[in-house]
Amino acid sequence: MRVFLTSRKILLTIFISMLLFSLGDAYSQVTKELFGPTVRAAKGDTVWIILNHIKAEKREQFDQFMKFWLDFIEELADAGKLSERELENAKTFRYLTPTRQNKDSTYSYVYMGDPWISGVNTRFLYYLKKKYTDEEATKHYNLWKETLAKPQEGYRFIQTEF
């Protein structure tokens, strides 16, 4: 019973997150300019939700990394260093920010692939190595990784008709 309640609580948290969180107009504008119209899952598509539990003292660093990341992906796209499938995948991802701190003092940010594009690499290091040496890519990656209070949690769902 406790596992069910925990899973139910996680799903409720994700649902509320989807309704309440947003990076705001700046991200939305950059996404529209870079990738065109917003893409969303259709009935039967898979949606991938990734929770990032960020240390309270590392929030600013996480936010700075995400701003860097959005600019970086735009730079790769402009340079023609993303495949058609990678560009398609980039169009589907949303980044959601928390409205409050969790009970354990962390903040839960959400990455959402809506829809999830199967077979496309989503690892930060993979993309960082398209521009940087292994050492430089790892340095950038570690700036993100050290913000995590615990490992990411990923959940996949199927879009319904409503």
N, C-alpha and C positions, 0 to 999 in steps of 0.2 A: 504494500500500500504506500509506503514512504517513497519508493522509486517512482510510482505513478504520480504522486503529488509533486515530487521534484521535477519530473518531466513536464507535468502540467504547468508548473510555475515557470519553467524555462520557456515553454511555448507561449504562455501569456505575456511574459517579459518581451519576447521577440515580437509578438503581435503589437503590443503597446509601443515598442521601439519603432516599428515600421510606421505607425501612425504619428508619433510625436517628434521623432528625431529628423534632423536635416542639417546639412552643411550650409544651406542657405543659397541665396541668389548668386553669389560669386561662383560657387562650384557649378550650379546649374547653367550659368551663362558660358563658362569655359567648356563644359561638356557639350552644349548645343553648338558652339562655334567649332569645336574640334571634330565632333562625331556626328552632327546632324540631329535629327529628331530622336527623342527618347524612345528606347525599345523596352517593352515589357513582355512578360511571359503570357502566352496564350494557353487556353485549356489544354492540359496534358503535358505542358513543358515543366521541366525541373527548375526549381528556384533554390539557390544555395545561400545560406545565411551563415556568416562566420562571426562569432563573438570574440572581441579582443578586450581582455580585462587589463586595463592600463593602471599602473601605479599612480596614485594621486600626485606625487611629486614629479612625475614624468609626463603629465598631461601636455604641458607646453611643448615638450620635445616631440611627443607623438603628433600633435597638431602641426608642428613645423615639418616633420617628416612627410606628413600627408600632403602639405602644400608643395613641398619639394617633389613628391611622387607625381602629383597631377601635372606639374610643369615638365617633369622628366618624361612622362608618357607622351605628352604633347610634342616634346622635342623629338622623341623617337619616331612618332607618327609623321612629323614634318620632314624628317630626314629619310623617310621611306624604310625605316628599320623594323617595322612591324608587318607581319604577314596579314593577309586579308582576314583570316580567322582571329588573329590577335586583335585587330582593329574592331572586329565584330564583338569580341568578348569585352573590350574596353567600353563599348557603347552600353553594355548591359549592367555594369557595376555601379552601385551607389554606395556612398559612405555616409553613415548616420552617426550623429553625436548624441551623447547622453544629456538628459535634462537635469539629472541629479546624481549624486554619489551613491554607490552601493553600500550596504550595511558593513561590508568588510573594508571600506575606505577606498576601493578601486572604482574605476569608471568603465562602463561597458560601451565600447564603440562597436558598430556593426558594419561589416562589408556585406553587400548583398549582390549576388549575381542573379539578375532578374530579366531574362531567363539565364540559367547556367548553360554555358557553351561547353559541351563535353569535349575532352581531348585537347584543350588549350592549356598550356602551362600558365599557372597563376602565381608562381613563386617569384618573389621580389628579386632574388639573386639572379635568376635567369635573365631578367630584363636589364638589371644593372650591368651585367657582363656584356651586354650589347654595346655599351659605351666605355665602361671602365675596365681597368686591369682587375685580376682576381683580388688583389690586395685592396684596391680602392672600392670595389664592389662590396667586399666583405665589411669594410669600414662603414659604408652607408647602411648596409643591412643591419649591422650591429646597433646603429643608432635607433632603428625601429625595434629590434629584438629586445634591447635592454629596457624598453618601456613596458613590456609585458609583465604583469604580476604572476601570470600562470599561462600555460599553453592555450593557444586558440582553441575554440570549440566550433566545429562545423556541423551544420544540419542541412539535409536536403529534403525538399518538399515538392509535391506535385501541384501545379496550379489547377484549381477547380474552375467550374463555369461561373462562379460568383466570387 
